[in-house]
Amino acid sequence: MSLSSARAPGMPWLTPYLVVKNAEAALDFYQRAFGFEKKFAMPGPDGRIRHAEVKHEEAVIMFGPENNTGACDAQAPATTGISPPVGLYLYCSDVDALFARATAAGARATQPPHDEFWGDRICQVYDPDGHQWTFATFKGEAK
């Protein structure tokens, strides 16, 4: 097998998989709050989404409901009450606009948009399932 055929077509080499309480609600939130585009959603035998994928530029984020017997048997950070050990850092075209959109849709703000010394303007929010998201817009070289 060649390296180019080692991954599914249209998929990046690294794709996070998030555990959410309710995949339908998460899909709706990610579209409304972050402007992500639905790439794929697969229902389980009960008709509810068992696996979904959204995309943002070249990034793909997969997610599925808690205690899914598929790829991940776990619970969302909001269910466990434990902060996630990994955060997601995504670039966007306008961090200020994304922050306004995300908080209006129900994201919990932990850092409003501000400039960082390395040249990015960032904000940080948590989604309803307790996942940490940092969004950034590159503003210039480090100072």
Sequence and secondary structure as in RCSB ss.txt:
>XXXX:A:sequence
MSLSSARAPGMPWLTPYLVVKNAEAALDFYQRAFGFEKKFAMPGPDGRIRHAEVKHEEAVIMFGPENNTGACDAQ
APATTGISPPVGLYLYCSDVDALFARATAAGARATQPPHDEFWGDRICQVYDPDGHQWTFATFKGEAK
>XXXX:A:secstr
  GGGSS TT  S   EEEES HHHHHHHHHHHH  EEEEEEE TTSSEEEEEEEETTEEEEEEETT SSS    
 HHHHT   S  EEEE S HHHHHHHHHHTT EEEEEEEE TTSEEEEEEE TT  EEEEEEE SS  
